[in-house]
Amino acid sequence: MEIFHWLPDTNGDKMIYYWIEDDKDGLSVEVPLSVSLKIKGVGISLGATLKFSAKDEACGSSIISYCDPANTPGTEYNTGRVKFKVRHLD
């Protein structure tokens, strides 16, 4: 699906794709942990809750040149965290 029609004469010959992992509303996740065991007939139980806060994270960027061969299935790029393909529609 085309999101933006790139016209190199109008928009230039380079575009930067910047990826951000978006955590909605800064929600956090709580993970309960518990361990129960018996040692020499004595029952021991331990419990804790781990809380992970959600934060937006930068996932990298790539500069795409219009001259890159991306007019077939697309040229794959990799930011180190995100793999994506760009396909030019001429």
TAFEN-V56060 format. One record per residue. PHI is phi in whole degrees, -180 to 180 (999 if undefined). PSI is psi in whole degrees, -180 to 180 (NA if undefined). BURIAL is I if it has 24 or more other ideal C-beta (glycine too) atoms within 12 Angstrom, else O. Layout:
{{PHI PSI BURIAL} {PHI PSI BURIAL}}
This chain:
{{999 127 O} {-78 127 O} {-100 -38 O} {-142 123 O} {-87 115 O} {-88 117 I} {-109 105 O} {-60 -32 O} {-69 -30 O} {-94 -45 O} {-98 -5 O} {95 177 O} {-103 7 O} {-137 148 O} {-140 142 I} {-105 131 O} {-104 121 I} {-118 125 O} {-108 131 O} {-128 130 O} {-83 115 O} {-99 116 O} {-94 116 O} {-64 129 O} {58 16 O} {60 33 O} {-67 158 O} {-123 161 O} {-119 134 O} {-112 131 O} {-119 112 O} {-80 139 O} {-127 140 O} {-149 147 O} {-135 130 O} {-127 135 O} {-154 163 O} {-118 131 O} {-123 115 O} {51 45 O} {82 -1 O} {-103 124 O} {-81 132 O} {-127 131 O} {-128 132 O} {-127 143 O} {-145 151 O} {-158 160 O} {-123 124 O} {-95 132 O} {-114 124 O} {-111 118 O} {-83 139 O} {-89 129 O} {-136 145 O} {-64 141 O} {-129 136 O} {-72 131 O} {-111 13 O} {105 175 O} {-147 161 O} {-142 140 I} {-97 124 O} {-108 126 I} {-93 139 O} {-60 -26 O} {-77 -9 O} {-61 139 I} {-72 94 O} {-135 42 I} {-111 11 O} {-113 -130 O} {-64 -17 O} {122 153 O} {-98 132 O} {-89 138 O} {-124 158 I} {-142 123 O} {-88 -5 O} {102 -24 O} {-126 -24 O} {-128 130 O} {-106 132 O} {-148 161 O} {-118 144 O} {-120 132 I} {-128 123 O} {-84 136 I} {-105 106 O} {-89 NA O}}
